[in-house]
């Protein structure tokens, strides 16, 4: 499943900084725009996987997964 998230980015001096709007804690700083986008993608994937593993550890056995759309 391919999902999209909104990145808020700007250049500040010699650095590009950015945040993923929908996921707190996903923010990066890189020297180029392309590196920033790549870094945000990697960090977002890692954060989502960490959150998923954390949720699965908390729920225990006998769960089911359902997609929720808003």
PDB file with one MODEL, atoms N, CA, C and O in Angstrom:
MODEL        1
ATOM      1  N   UNK A   1       0.850  -1.178   0.000  1.00  0.00           N
ATOM      2  CA  UNK A   1       0.000   0.000   0.000  1.00  0.00           C
ATOM      3  C   UNK A   1       0.896   1.242   0.000  1.00  0.00           C
ATOM      4  O   UNK A   1       1.789   1.371   0.837  1.00  0.00           O
ATOM      5  N   UNK A   2       0.658   2.121  -0.913  1.00  0.00           N
ATOM      6  CA  UNK A   2       1.444   3.335  -1.047  1.00  0.00           C
ATOM      7  C   UNK A   2       0.698   4.494  -0.391  1.00  0.00           C
ATOM      8  O   UNK A   2      -0.398   4.855  -0.821  1.00  0.00           O
ATOM      9  N   UNK A   3       1.288   5.067   0.637  1.00  0.00           N
ATOM     10  CA  UNK A   3       0.667   6.181   1.345  1.00  0.00           C
ATOM     11  C   UNK A   3       1.494   7.438   1.119  1.00  0.00           C
ATOM     12  O   UNK A   3       2.701   7.371   0.883  1.00  0.00           O
ATOM     13  N   UNK A   4       0.843   8.556   1.192  1.00  0.00           N
ATOM     14  CA  UNK A   4       1.544   9.825   1.055  1.00  0.00           C
ATOM     15  C   UNK A   4       1.390  10.631   2.333  1.00  0.00           C
ATOM     16  O   UNK A   4       0.351  10.591   2.991  1.00  0.00           O
ATOM     17  N   UNK A   5       2.429  11.353   2.665  1.00  0.00           N
ATOM     18  CA  UNK A   5       2.452  12.228   3.825  1.00  0.00           C
ATOM     19  C   UNK A   5       2.911  13.599   3.373  1.00  0.00           C
ATOM     20  O   UNK A   5       3.563  13.732   2.337  1.00  0.00           O
ATOM     21  N   UNK A   6       2.576  14.606   4.135  1.00  0.00           N
ATOM     22  CA  UNK A   6       2.929  15.981   3.781  1.00  0.00           C
ATOM     23  C   UNK A   6       4.230  16.374   4.493  1.00  0.00           C
ATOM     24  O   UNK A   6       4.316  16.319   5.720  1.00  0.00           O
ATOM     25  N   UNK A   7       5.236  16.771   3.712  1.00  0.00           N
ATOM     26  CA  UNK A   7       6.490  17.282   4.266  1.00  0.00           C
ATOM     27  C   UNK A   7       6.448  18.806   4.241  1.00  0.00           C
ATOM     28  O   UNK A   7       6.102  19.417   3.230  1.00  0.00           O
ATOM     29  N   UNK A   8       6.799  19.390   5.345  1.00  0.00           N
ATOM     30  CA  UNK A   8       6.944  20.844   5.449  1.00  0.00           C
ATOM     31  C   UNK A   8       8.445  21.112   5.426  1.00  0.00           C
ATOM     32  O   UNK A   8       9.168  20.684   6.325  1.00  0.00           O
ATOM     33  N   UNK A   9       8.913  21.818   4.400  1.00  0.00           N
ATOM     34  CA  UNK A   9      10.361  22.011   4.251  1.00  0.00           C
ATOM     35  C   UNK A   9      10.691  23.470   3.978  1.00  0.00           C
ATOM     36  O   UNK A   9       9.876  24.234   3.461  1.00  0.00           O
ATOM     37  N   UNK A  10      11.923  23.831   4.346  1.00  0.00           N
ATOM     38  CA  UNK A  10      12.425  25.155   3.977  1.00  0.00           C
ATOM     39  C   UNK A  10      13.937  25.159   4.064  1.00  0.00           C
ATOM     40  O   UNK A  10      14.546  24.355   4.770  1.00  0.00           O
ATOM     41  N   UNK A  11      14.521  26.083   3.331  1.00  0.00           N
ATOM     42  CA  UNK A  11      15.962  26.261   3.383  1.00  0.00           C
ATOM     43  C   UNK A  11      16.259  27.334   4.417  1.00  0.00           C
ATOM     44  O   UNK A  11      15.668  28.414   4.407  1.00  0.00           O
ATOM     45  N   UNK A  12      17.183  27.014   5.306  1.00  0.00           N
ATOM     46  CA  UNK A  12      17.586  27.939   6.360  1.00  0.00           C
ATOM     47  C   UNK A  12      19.106  28.048   6.303  1.00  0.00           C
ATOM     48  O   UNK A  12      19.817  27.160   6.774  1.00  0.00           O
ATOM     49  N   UNK A  13      19.595  29.135   5.727  1.00  0.00           N
ATOM     50  CA  UNK A  13      21.036  29.283   5.535  1.00  0.00           C
ATOM     51  C   UNK A  13      21.535  28.233   4.564  1.00  0.00           C
ATOM     52  O   UNK A  13      21.018  28.112   3.453  1.00  0.00           O
ATOM     53  N   UNK A  14      22.540  27.469   4.978  1.00  0.00           N
ATOM     54  CA  UNK A  14      23.113  26.421   4.134  1.00  0.00           C
ATOM     55  C   UNK A  14      22.402  25.078   4.284  1.00  0.00           C
ATOM     56  O   UNK A  14      22.791  24.106   3.638  1.00  0.00           O
ATOM     57  N   UNK A  15      21.384  25.006   5.109  1.00  0.00           N
ATOM     58  CA  UNK A  15      20.724  23.744   5.407  1.00  0.00           C
ATOM     59  C   UNK A  15      19.277  23.727   4.948  1.00  0.00           C
ATOM     60  O   UNK A  15      18.616  24.765   4.899  1.00  0.00           O
ATOM     61  N   UNK A  16      18.795  22.549   4.615  1.00  0.00           N
ATOM     62  CA  UNK A  16      17.382  22.296   4.362  1.00  0.00           C
ATOM     63  C   UNK A  16      16.837  21.576   5.582  1.00  0.00           C
ATOM     64  O   UNK A  16      17.432  20.604   6.049  1.00  0.00           O
ATOM     65  N   UNK A  17      15.717  22.042   6.098  1.00  0.00           N
ATOM     66  CA  UNK A  17      15.094  21.402   7.254  1.00  0.00           C
ATOM     67  C   UNK A  17      13.664  21.008   6.886  1.00  0.00           C
ATOM     68  O   UNK A  17      13.017  21.665   6.070  1.00  0.00           O
ATOM     69  N   UNK A  18      13.189  19.943   7.490  1.00  0.00           N
ATOM     70  CA  UNK A  18      11.846  19.491   7.160  1.00  0.00           C
ATOM     71  C   UNK A  18      11.236  18.621   8.231  1.00  0.00           C
ATOM     72  O   UNK A  18      11.936  18.002   9.033  1.00  0.00           O
ATOM     73  N   UNK A  19       9.922  18.584   8.229  1.00  0.00           N
ATOM     74  CA  UNK A  19       9.122  17.798   9.155  1.00  0.00           C
ATOM     75  C   UNK A  19       8.052  17.072   8.364  1.00  0.00           C
ATOM     76  O   UNK A  19       7.619  17.545   7.313  1.00  0.00           O
ATOM     77  N   UNK A  20       7.626  15.929   8.865  1.00  0.00           N
ATOM     78  CA  UNK A  20       6.447  15.261   8.338  1.00  0.00           C
ATOM     79  C   UNK A  20       5.281  15.719   9.200  1.00  0.00           C
ATOM     80  O   UNK A  20       5.251  15.490  10.409  1.00  0.00           O
ATOM     81  N   UNK A  21       4.334  16.362   8.562  1.00  0.00           N
ATOM     82  CA  UNK A  21       3.216  17.002   9.245  1.00  0.00           C
ATOM     83  C   UNK A  21       2.416  16.039  10.122  1.00  0.00           C
ATOM     84  O   UNK A  21       2.044  16.384  11.243  1.00  0.00           O
ATOM     85  N   UNK A  22       2.154  14.842   9.619  1.00  0.00           N
ATOM     86  CA  UNK A  22       1.241  13.920  10.284  1.00  0.00           C
ATOM     87  C   UNK A  22       1.882  13.044  11.359  1.00  0.00           C
ATOM     88  O   UNK A  22       1.168  12.393  12.122  1.00  0.00           O
ATOM     89  N   UNK A  23       3.211  13.013  11.437  1.00  0.00           N
ATOM     90  CA  UNK A  23       3.881  12.097  12.364  1.00  0.00           C
ATOM     91  C   UNK A  23       4.854  12.887  13.254  1.00  0.00           C
ATOM     92  O   UNK A  23       5.934  13.269  12.804  1.00  0.00           O
ATOM     93  N   UNK A  24       4.475  13.127  14.495  1.00  0.00           N
ATOM     94  CA  UNK A  24       5.360  13.866  15.402  1.00  0.00           C
ATOM     95  C   UNK A  24       6.724  13.185  15.533  1.00  0.00           C
ATOM     96  O   UNK A  24       6.815  11.958  15.573  1.00  0.00           O
ATOM     97  N   UNK A  25       7.756  13.977  15.598  1.00  0.00           N
ATOM     98  CA  UNK A  25       9.098  13.452  15.790  1.00  0.00           C
ATOM     99  C   UNK A  25       9.850  13.124  14.517  1.00  0.00           C
ATOM    100  O   UNK A  25      11.044  12.829  14.568  1.00  0.00           O
ATOM    101  N   UNK A  26       9.179  13.170  13.376  1.00  0.00           N
ATOM    102  CA  UNK A  26       9.876  12.901  12.114  1.00  0.00           C
ATOM    103  C   UNK A  26      10.300  14.235  11.528  1.00  0.00           C
ATOM    104  O   UNK A  26       9.523  14.932  10.876  1.00  0.00           O
ATOM    105  N   UNK A  27      11.567  14.570  11.784  1.00  0.00           N
ATOM    106  CA  UNK A  27      12.141  15.806  11.264  1.00  0.00           C
ATOM    107  C   UNK A  27      13.600  15.554  10.940  1.00  0.00           C
ATOM    108  O   UNK A  27      14.251  14.720  11.568  1.00  0.00           O
ATOM    109  N   UNK A  28      14.109  16.277   9.958  1.00  0.00           N
ATOM    110  CA  UNK A  28      15.472  16.060   9.481  1.00  0.00           C
ATOM    111  C   UNK A  28      16.088  17.381   9.042  1.00  0.00           C
ATOM    112  O   UNK A  28      15.396  18.374   8.817  1.00  0.00           O
ATOM    113  N   UNK A  29      17.399  17.356   8.929  1.00  0.00           N
ATOM    114  CA  UNK A  29      18.177  18.500   8.443  1.00  0.00           C
ATOM    115  C   UNK A  29      19.289  17.960   7.562  1.00  0.00           C
ATOM    116  O   UNK A  29      20.038  17.075   7.975  1.00  0.00           O
ATOM    117  N   UNK A  30      19.400  18.492   6.343  1.00  0.00           N
ATOM    118  CA  UNK A  30      20.415  18.036   5.395  1.00  0.00           C
ATOM    119  C   UNK A  30      20.936  19.221   4.582  1.00  0.00           C
ATOM    120  O   UNK A  30      20.283  20.263   4.518  1.00  0.00           O
ATOM    121  N   UNK A  31      22.111  19.069   3.958  1.00  0.00           N
ATOM    122  CA  UNK A  31      22.684  20.176   3.194  1.00  0.00           C
ATOM    123  C   UNK A  31      22.032  20.424   1.832  1.00  0.00           C
ATOM    124  O   UNK A  31      22.192  21.504   1.263  1.00  0.00           O
ATOM    125  N   UNK A  32      21.292  19.431   1.297  1.00  0.00           N
ATOM    126  CA  UNK A  32      20.631  19.638   0.006  1.00  0.00           C
ATOM    127  C   UNK A  32      19.166  19.204   0.097  1.00  0.00           C
ATOM    128  O   UNK A  32      18.786  18.418   0.964  1.00  0.00           O
ATOM    129  N   UNK A  33      18.365  19.733  -0.811  1.00  0.00           N
ATOM    130  CA  UNK A  33      16.946  19.374  -0.873  1.00  0.00           C
ATOM    131  C   UNK A  33      16.761  17.877  -1.103  1.00  0.00           C
ATOM    132  O   UNK A  33      15.963  17.237  -0.419  1.00  0.00           O
ATOM    133  N   UNK A  34      17.493  17.320  -2.061  1.00  0.00           N
ATOM    134  CA  UNK A  34      17.362  15.891  -2.369  1.00  0.00           C
ATOM    135  C   UNK A  34      17.732  15.019  -1.178  1.00  0.00           C
ATOM    136  O   UNK A  34      17.057  14.029  -0.896  1.00  0.00           O
ATOM    137  N   UNK A  35      18.807  15.385  -0.476  1.00  0.00           N
ATOM    138  CA  UNK A  35      19.202  14.627   0.707  1.00  0.00           C
ATOM    139  C   UNK A  35      18.154  14.738   1.810  1.00  0.00           C
ATOM    140  O   UNK A  35      17.915  13.777   2.541  1.00  0.00           O
ATOM    141  N   UNK A  36      17.532  15.902   1.929  1.00  0.00           N
ATOM    142  CA  UNK A  36      16.482  16.084   2.929  1.00  0.00           C
ATOM    143  C   UNK A  36      15.300  15.165   2.628  1.00  0.00           C
ATOM    144  O   UNK A  36      14.803  14.485   3.525  1.00  0.00           O
ATOM    145  N   UNK A  37      14.852  15.138   1.389  1.00  0.00           N
ATOM    146  CA  UNK A  37      13.713  14.295   1.021  1.00  0.00           C
ATOM    147  C   UNK A  37      14.033  12.830   1.301  1.00  0.00           C
ATOM    148  O   UNK A  37      13.204  12.113   1.862  1.00  0.00           O
ATOM    149  N   UNK A  38      15.204  12.387   0.924  1.00  0.00           N
ATOM    150  CA  UNK A  38      15.625  11.011   1.171  1.00  0.00           C
ATOM    151  C   UNK A  38      15.667  10.713   2.672  1.00  0.00           C
ATOM    152  O   UNK A  38      15.191   9.668   3.115  1.00  0.00           O
ATOM    153  N   UNK A  39      16.227  11.617   3.433  1.00  0.00           N
ATOM    154  CA  UNK A  39      16.327  11.446   4.876  1.00  0.00           C
ATOM    155  C   UNK A  39      14.946  11.408   5.531  1.00  0.00           C
ATOM    156  O   UNK A  39      14.715  10.613   6.442  1.00  0.00           O
ATOM    157  N   UNK A  40      14.035  12.254   5.076  1.00  0.00           N
ATOM    158  CA  UNK A  40      12.665  12.237   5.601  1.00  0.00           C
ATOM    159  C   UNK A  40      11.972  10.915   5.278  1.00  0.00           C
ATOM    160  O   UNK A  40      11.258  10.370   6.121  1.00  0.00           O
ATOM    161  N   UNK A  41      12.175  10.397   4.071  1.00  0.00           N
ATOM    162  CA  UNK A  41      11.571   9.118   3.699  1.00  0.00           C
ATOM    163  C   UNK A  41      12.076   7.988   4.597  1.00  0.00           C
ATOM    164  O   UNK A  41      11.288   7.185   5.096  1.00  0.00           O
ATOM    165  N   UNK A  42      13.373   7.933   4.796  1.00  0.00           N
ATOM    166  CA  UNK A  42      13.972   6.895   5.637  1.00  0.00           C
ATOM    167  C   UNK A  42      13.478   7.016   7.073  1.00  0.00           C
ATOM    168  O   UNK A  42      13.085   6.024   7.687  1.00  0.00           O
ATOM    169  N   UNK A  43      13.498   8.226   7.600  1.00  0.00           N
ATOM    170  CA  UNK A  43      13.083   8.455   8.979  1.00  0.00           C
ATOM    171  C   UNK A  43      11.605   8.144   9.168  1.00  0.00           C
ATOM    172  O   UNK A  43      11.221   7.583  10.194  1.00  0.00           O
ATOM    173  N   UNK A  44      10.775   8.498   8.201  1.00  0.00           N
ATOM    174  CA  UNK A  44       9.347   8.201   8.274  1.00  0.00           C
ATOM    175  C   UNK A  44       9.110   6.695   8.267  1.00  0.00           C
ATOM    176  O   UNK A  44       8.334   6.189   9.078  1.00  0.00           O
ATOM    177  N   UNK A  45       9.771   5.972   7.360  1.00  0.00           N
ATOM    178  CA  UNK A  45       9.623   4.510   7.324  1.00  0.00           C
ATOM    179  C   UNK A  45      10.006   3.894   8.670  1.00  0.00           C
ATOM    180  O   UNK A  45       9.295   3.036   9.192  1.00  0.00           O
ATOM    181  N   UNK A  46      11.131   4.337   9.222  1.00  0.00           N
ATOM    182  CA  UNK A  46      11.591   3.802  10.502  1.00  0.00           C
ATOM    183  C   UNK A  46      10.608   4.120  11.629  1.00  0.00           C
ATOM    184  O   UNK A  46      10.336   3.264  12.471  1.00  0.00           O
ATOM    185  N   UNK A  47      10.079   5.334  11.650  1.00  0.00           N
ATOM    186  CA  UNK A  47       9.124   5.726  12.693  1.00  0.00           C
ATOM    187  C   UNK A  47       7.843   4.909  12.593  1.00  0.00           C
ATOM    188  O   UNK A  47       7.319   4.457  13.611  1.00  0.00           O
ATOM    189  N   UNK A  48       7.334   4.715  11.384  1.00  0.00           N
ATOM    190  CA  UNK A  48       6.111   3.936  11.209  1.00  0.00           C
ATOM    191  C   UNK A  48       6.323   2.480  11.622  1.00  0.00           C
ATOM    192  O   UNK A  48       5.458   1.884  12.263  1.00  0.00           O
ATOM    193  N   UNK A  49       7.459   1.913  11.260  1.00  0.00           N
ATOM    194  CA  UNK A  49       7.745   0.530  11.648  1.00  0.00           C
ATOM    195  C   UNK A  49       7.912   0.411  13.162  1.00  0.00           C
ATOM    196  O   UNK A  49       7.416  -0.539  13.767  1.00  0.00           O
ATOM    197  N   UNK A  50       8.600   1.359  13.768  1.00  0.00           N
ATOM    198  CA  UNK A  50       8.762   1.360  15.225  1.00  0.00           C
ATOM    199  C   UNK A  50       7.393   1.456  15.905  1.00  0.00           C
ATOM    200  O   UNK A  50       7.117   0.718  16.851  1.00  0.00           O
ATOM    201  N   UNK A  51       6.538   2.362  15.426  1.00  0.00           N
ATOM    202  CA  UNK A  51       5.193   2.518  16.007  1.00  0.00           C
ATOM    203  C   UNK A  51       4.381   1.239  15.840  1.00  0.00           C
ATOM    204  O   UNK A  51       3.647   0.845  16.746  1.00  0.00           O
ATOM    205  N   UNK A  52       4.509   0.589  14.684  1.00  0.00           N
ATOM    206  CA  UNK A  52       3.797  -0.664  14.439  1.00  0.00           C
ATOM    207  C   UNK A  52       4.262  -1.742  15.407  1.00  0.00           C
ATOM    208  O   UNK A  52       3.440  -2.424  16.020  1.00  0.00           O
ATOM    209  N   UNK A  53       5.568  -1.900  15.548  1.00  0.00           N
ATOM    210  CA  UNK A  53       6.104  -2.916  16.465  1.00  0.00           C
ATOM    211  C   UNK A  53       5.694  -2.625  17.910  1.00  0.00           C
ATOM    212  O   UNK A  53       5.383  -3.545  18.666  1.00  0.00           O
ATOM    213  N   UNK A  54       5.695  -1.370  18.284  1.00  0.00           N
ATOM    214  CA  UNK A  54       5.284  -0.961  19.621  1.00  0.00           C
ATOM    215  C   UNK A  54       3.810  -1.311  19.863  1.00  0.00           C
ATOM    216  O   UNK A  54       3.459  -1.816  20.929  1.00  0.00           O
ATOM    217  N   UNK A  55       2.958  -1.046  18.880  1.00  0.00           N
ATOM    218  CA  UNK A  55       1.529  -1.358  18.998  1.00  0.00           C
ATOM    219  C   UNK A  55       1.300  -2.864  19.086  1.00  0.00           C
ATOM    220  O   UNK A  55       0.489  -3.320  19.892  1.00  0.00           O
ATOM    221  N   UNK A  56       2.011  -3.646  18.260  1.00  0.00           N
ATOM    222  CA  UNK A  56       1.859  -5.093  18.286  1.00  0.00           C
ATOM    223  C   UNK A  56       2.325  -5.683  19.617  1.00  0.00           C
ATOM    224  O   UNK A  56       1.716  -6.624  20.127  1.00  0.00           O
ATOM    225  N   UNK A  57       3.386  -5.141  20.173  1.00  0.00           N
ATOM    226  CA  UNK A  57       3.872  -5.611  21.472  1.00  0.00           C
ATOM    227  C   UNK A  57       2.854  -5.303  22.569  1.00  0.00           C
ATOM    228  O   UNK A  57       2.686  -6.093  23.498  1.00  0.00           O
ATOM    229  N   UNK A  58       2.181  -4.171  22.468  1.00  0.00           N
ATOM    230  CA  UNK A  58       1.219  -3.768  23.495  1.00  0.00           C
ATOM    231  C   UNK A  58      -0.088  -4.553  23.402  1.00  0.00           C
ATOM    232  O   UNK A  58      -0.723  -4.800  24.427  1.00  0.00           O
ATOM    233  N   UNK A  59      -0.504  -4.949  22.203  1.00  0.00           N
ATOM    234  CA  UNK A  59      -1.811  -5.579  22.026  1.00  0.00           C
ATOM    235  C   UNK A  59      -1.810  -7.058  22.395  1.00  0.00           C
ATOM    236  O   UNK A  59      -2.837  -7.593  22.814  1.00  0.00           O
ATOM    237  N   UNK A  60      -0.669  -7.720  22.244  1.00  0.00           N
ATOM    238  CA  UNK A  60      -0.608  -9.147  22.559  1.00  0.00           C
ATOM    239  C   UNK A  60      -1.246  -9.991  21.467  1.00  0.00           C
ATOM    240  O   UNK A  60      -1.313  -9.582  20.308  1.00  0.00           O
ATOM    241  N   UNK A  61      -1.712 -11.175  21.851  1.00  0.00           N
ATOM    242  CA  UNK A  61      -2.280 -12.131  20.885  1.00  0.00           C
ATOM    243  C   UNK A  61      -3.763 -11.845  20.649  1.00  0.00           C
ATOM    244  O   UNK A  61      -4.402 -11.105  21.396  1.00  0.00           O
ATOM    245  N   UNK A  62      -4.281 -12.451  19.596  1.00  0.00           N
ATOM    246  CA  UNK A  62      -5.708 -12.399  19.322  1.00  0.00           C
ATOM    247  C   UNK A  62      -6.212 -11.108  18.705  1.00  0.00           C
ATOM    248  O   UNK A  62      -7.393 -10.785  18.831  1.00  0.00           O
ATOM    249  N   UNK A  63      -5.361 -10.380  18.055  1.00  0.00           N
ATOM    250  CA  UNK A  63      -5.774  -9.116  17.429  1.00  0.00           C
ATOM    251  C   UNK A  63      -6.094  -9.330  15.961  1.00  0.00           C
ATOM    252  O   UNK A  63      -5.757 -10.367  15.389  1.00  0.00           O
ATOM    253  N   UNK A  64      -6.733  -8.363  15.364  1.00  0.00           N
ATOM    254  CA  UNK A  64      -6.892  -8.336  13.916  1.00  0.00           C
ATOM    255  C   UNK A  64      -6.582  -6.930  13.443  1.00  0.00           C
ATOM    256  O   UNK A  64      -6.702  -5.964  14.196  1.00  0.00           O
ATOM    257  N   UNK A  65      -6.188  -6.831  12.201  1.00  0.00           N
ATOM    258  CA  UNK A  65      -5.852  -5.533  11.610  1.00  0.00           C
ATOM    259  C   UNK A  65      -6.976  -5.090  10.678  1.00  0.00           C
ATOM    260  O   UNK A  65      -7.529  -5.900   9.933  1.00  0.00           O
ATOM    261  N   UNK A  66      -7.307  -3.818  10.721  1.00  0.00           N
ATOM    262  CA  UNK A  66      -8.289  -3.250   9.820  1.00  0.00           C
ATOM    263  C   UNK A  66      -7.774  -1.923   9.302  1.00  0.00           C
ATOM    264  O   UNK A  66      -7.195  -1.138  10.052  1.00  0.00           O
ATOM    265  N   UNK A  67      -7.985  -1.674   8.017  1.00  0.00           N
ATOM    266  CA  UNK A  67      -7.613  -0.384   7.428  1.00  0.00           C
ATOM    267  C   UNK A  67      -8.660   0.650   7.791  1.00  0.00           C
ATOM    268  O   UNK A  67      -9.859   0.374   7.765  1.00  0.00           O
ATOM    269  N   UNK A  68      -8.200   1.830   8.127  1.00  0.00           N
ATOM    270  CA  UNK A  68      -9.076   2.948   8.468  1.00  0.00           C
ATOM    271  C   UNK A  68      -8.743   4.082   7.514  1.00  0.00           C
ATOM    272  O   UNK A  68      -7.587   4.494   7.409  1.00  0.00           O
ATOM    273  N   UNK A  69      -9.738   4.578   6.833  1.00  0.00           N
ATOM    274  CA  UNK A  69      -9.548   5.715   5.926  1.00  0.00           C
ATOM    275  C   UNK A  69     -10.260   6.934   6.486  1.00  0.00           C
ATOM    276  O   UNK A  69     -11.343   6.827   7.061  1.00  0.00           O
ATOM    277  N   UNK A  70      -9.637   8.099   6.311  1.00  0.00           N
ATOM    278  CA  UNK A  70     -10.285   9.346   6.747  1.00  0.00           C
ATOM    279  C   UNK A  70     -10.372  10.289   5.579  1.00  0.00           C
ATOM    280  O   UNK A  70     -10.883  11.400   5.719  1.00  0.00           O
TER     281      UNK A  70
ENDMDL
END
